[in-house]
Amino acid sequence: MPPTLIANMLASAPPDQLVELLPPMLWLHHSAGVPANVCVSAAMTLHHAYEAIGVTARPTPVELVVGHRTRGPITRYGGGALHWEGTDFSAHCVLWLPGSGRWVDATVTQYPEVRASMPLPVIGRMATSIGGSQASREALAQGRLLPGVHMAVPREELILDYTVVADDGDVLTTGVHAIGPGVAEDFRRTGLNLAAGALQWWRKPGIVERVRAAPYPRVHALLDAIGQAPVYIDGDGDWFFETGPGGRRRVDELLATPT
């Protein structure tokens, strides 16, 4: 995703979307050329990026049906029994943001029908019924989505219909640890770097004023902490802010109380 497209989005997005949409757009920008089946990697990385800025984001396995507005369903992705086959996960994976009632699909453009329509991530609110059951309503009040819940978004001539196939991300984290040692920590580290990159964009003049109007107090506190501090990127690609005599600090260290 080119920086000009990110800049155009930042110029017009409402404050809350400016915060929620930038991390997946940055993930796409930095992940150009990676293999297509990366929805779990994206979800786990973005989970940590959102966590660093104070936004709850739950990795959620789903089935995705891509349909046409007039011709009906085109293609189904995921579904059936959840399982891992090597490093591949049988379902598609998105992020559920219970605080705003939105979900994020950073890797939807891996699917050719969607990519041809609009090469952007999905970020949308619940658009259809959660099923109407008491259990579904109670789960939603707790920030959870039960299996069978539908989330849908129109995209030009397409309808993207998501169905939740598991009510939490445990099956994802279990599989991630099974892939190999250090993978979970790599996702966390990459997520922190992604959050740092987002802060670098959000503190720009003309953008920071709208970010501060968004209802995310941790983002505001992080912006206060970094001010205009220079960014240092080490040999491993990890981001630090040079905030003063205390030295270089990662995003997760910026608000820590000195001991």
N, C-alpha and C positions, 0 to 999 in steps of 0.2 A: 504494500500500500504506500503510494508516494506521499512525502511530507506535505505537498501542496494540497492533497485531498484532506489530510488531517487538519491543516490550517484552515481550510474552507469550512470544515465541520465546526471547529472551535469558534469561528467568527460568527456563527449563527445559532448554535445550539443553546437551548435554555439552560440555566445554571445546573439543575440536577442531571440533565442528560450530558452536559459537558463533563461532569465528573464520572458518570457511569459508563459512557461510551468510549472515552479516550483509552482506557487500558486495553480493551480488545482490539481497537484500531492500531495501537502501538504493537500489540502482539503480532498482528498481521504484518505490520511493517518490518519487524525484526525477524519474522519467520518465513520470509519469502524463499521459496525453493525447497522447503522441508517436505517430507512425504505426506501424502493426503490423509492417511489414517492417524491424525494427531489430535483428535478431539479430546481424548483423556489428558494428554500433555497440556493442551491449551486450558482445559478446565482446571486442572490442578495448579498450574502456574498462575492463572488469573485468580483463583481462590486466594492464594497467598498475597497477590498484589492488592486485591480488594481488602483483605484483612489488614494489611499494613496501613491503609488509609481510612480504616474504620467502617468499612461496608461489609455486612454479612453476605456471603455468596456461597451457596451450597452446590457442589458438583452433583448433577442429577442425570441418571441414565434415562434416555428416552428412545422412543421409536419416532421416526420422522417420515411423514407421507407428504411428498411433493405433488400437489394437484394443480390443475388448470381451472380457472374460474368457470369456464363453460364446458370443458371436455372431461372434467373429473380427475380422479387420481392418475398420476403418471408413474411415479416410482416410490417404493417403500424402502427405507433404510433402517436397519436394526430390527428389533422385535424378537419374539421367541425367548427361549431360556437364556438368561444372562450367563456368559462364560468368557474366559480368556483363552485365546489360542496363541501361545507365545506372547508377543507384545501387542497383539490385536485384541480389542474388546468387541464383543458381539453387538453391542448397542451403540447408538449415537450418544453424545454427552453434551449437556448444556450447563449453564449456571443459573440457579434460582436466587434472586435477590429479594428476600421476603420484606425488607424494609420499605421498598418502593413498589412491590408487586410486579416487578419486571423479571424477564429472563434474558440471558445473553447466550447467543450461539456464535462463537468466534470463528468456527470452522465450516460454516454452512456453505461457503464458496468452494469447498472441495467437491461439491456435487455439480455436475456440468449444467443441469437445467437451471440451477440457482445462479451459478456464476455467469451464465449468459444473460440472465435477467438484470442482475444488479450486483456488482462485485464488492459488497459491503457486509459486515457482520450484522446479525439480527439482534436488536434490543427492543423488546416489546412488552406491553402489559398483558395480563390475562384477558383474552378476548372472548372466551366461551365459558360455558358452565363448568364448575368444578365437580359436577356430578350430583350435587344436591343432597347427598347423604349427611347424616349428623357427624359421622366419623370424618368425612372430608372437610366439613366446616370447622370442626374442632382442630384438625391437623393444620388447616390453613391459618387459624388463629394463633397457632404455635410456630408459624413460619415454615411448616412442612407441607409437602405435596404427596398425597397418597397415589399408589399405582392406579392408572385409569384416568387420572386428571388430564384434560386436554388444554393445550395452549395453542393458539392459532394466530398467524399474522399474514396479511396480504402483502404481496410483493409484485407490483405491476400486474401481469396477467396470472400470477401464481398464487396459490394458497399453501402456506407451510403449516402443516398440522402436526403438532408434537403431542405425544402421549407418554406420560410418565410411566416407567416400567419398574421402578424401585423407589422407595420413599426416602432413601438416604444414599450417601456416597460410600458406604462401607465396602461394597463390592469393588468400588474403584480403588480405594486406598489399599485394600488387601492385595489386589492385583498389581498395583504399583510397587509395593514392597517385594512382590514375587519376581518382578522383572529383573531386579539386580540390586546389589548394595549401593547405597548412596543416591538412588534415583529420587526418592522422596525429598532429600535435602537439596538436590539439584533443582527440583521444582520450586522449593521455597526460596532458594537463592536467586533464581531467575525471576520469581515473582517480586522480590524486593527490588531488584534492578529495574523491573518494569514500573513499579511504583515511583522509583526515583526519576525515571524518565518522564512520567506523567507530571510530577511536581515541577520538573524543569519547564514543561509547557505551561502549566497552570500559573506560574509566577510571572509570566510575560505581561508587560503593560497592555491594557485593553482586554486581557483575558482574566487576570487575577481578580478584578472587581466583580465579575459575574460569578467566578468560582466562590468568592466569599459570600455570595447571596444564596448559595446552595446549602441545604440543611445537613452539612457534614462537619461537625465540630473538630474531628481529628484532622481533616484536611486543612482547616483553618489553622490549627495548632502547628501542623507540620510546616505550613507556609511561613508562619511566624518564626519557627525555629531555624529555617534555612535562610530567610531573608534573601539577599543576593550573593550568598556564599558560593565560591567557585566549586565546580564539580571536579572530582578526581576519579578516573577510571583506571583500575590497576591492571596488571598483566593478565588476570583471569577474566577481565571484563566486568568486574564488580564495581558498582557505583558508590561513591562516598561524597559527602558534602564537607568542605573545609570550613567549619563553622566558627573557628577561633582557636584560642590557645589550647583547647582540649583536643585538638587534632581532627582527624578525619572520622566521620561518623556515617554509618549506614542508616537507611530509613528506619529500621527497627530500633536504632539507638538514639534517634534524635530527641525523643521525648522521655528517655530514661532519666531517672533521678540520679545524679552523681553520688557515688558512695565514698 
